[in-house]
């Protein structure tokens, strides 16, 4: 039972002391006799809250940055009309800051024996699962002097998926892939590993591509054309250890790595390659295997939605062993991890030979654009020290990258905005060179 503001105002004008009690609050309020009767009647005519039926429907997933609509159906089985205010509670990260008060509160009127729907629009600010909290309903009488209040549990979960902002680069990368695959009028004369067809020799063709047997059977010189191999295996390895928690801009490094992995997965699946995912720090956090080209991207997005950086040092030996078990045959292993000197030199380098002797390894790392800005600083003493510190950090990254390249690893080091297209270009270059 709750006393409304209207009843309190009217009571202030009264003169008869009457005791008012509700859980957690006891007090004496001055009211007159007619007002007391009106309040009692108003309370009696308010629809009961506990008997209401609540069910949910609507969106179960949404990309980060988009909106999701969750509908709550309220059924009034009583003989009294329901005049109510309703609060549909969700975690704070379900809305943009400052919008929860308006987005979660609703007014509704439900006639006896009928049902009505209210829709709560969510706009989550973080990845992961967002679960509905309690629904609080305050039912008013016709005079709005007193109200009945109660809570209901109406479970619902909305999974917030990675935004995949790099998908804007996919059309241009697919166009480049079609050039490599010979499906456009612009033929790419390069090294290939899979025979495609014969065509007539034109000046400028590589003489090593001449098919002498075919030439002997006809009056013109014939050359072989090649296309990149299909049905290659690609294993995307996300390092979810402590270094992935470092924030670059407004998001952790892990988010930029996931975005780059999604673009590469979309491109590789269109190229006819098989894509798997492994997320690891000291244990497997996510594993996606054996998906078809049409199912792999939704499966990856769903698996990445709940991934969070773990504040532990990544076990490089465990990661390597798990990657080898996941990819027993020759594959392209894409490590999305850090280029910091200590984790590479103490963790990855001692076990790197186990990967490179069987697989092609590509390492992609998120660079901090703030370091680049610091390196350009000049003017006062503080700016000079910042530039020197940034230059030292860049030098260490370059030295670490060179160490990896000497072990046969292709290295991509780019800022969050550039990492996804740079990684896709590195994949296309490997494909064009026949190294997959």
Secondary structure, DSSP 8 states (H G I E B T S, - for coil): -EE-HHHHHHHHT--EEEEEEETTEEEEEEE-HHHHHHHHHHHHHS--STT-EEEEEE-SEEETTS-EEEEEEEE--SSS-EEEEEEE---GGGS-TT-HHHHSEEEEEE-TT-EEEEEEEE--SSSEEEE--EEEEEEE-TTSSEEEEEEEE---EEEEE---GGGGGHHHHHHHHHHHHT-SSS------SEEEEEEE--TTS-GGGB-HHHHHTSSS-EEEEEE---S-EEEEEEE-SGGGG-EETTEEHHHHHHHHHHHHHHHHHHTT-EEEEEEESSSEEEEE-S--HHHHHHHHHHHHHT----SS---HHHHHHHHHHH--SS-EEEEE----HHIIIIIIHHHHHHHHTTSEEEEEEEE-HHHHHHHT--SSHHHHHHHHHHHHHHHHHHHHHHHHHHTT-EEEEEEHHHHHHHHHHHHHHHHHTT--
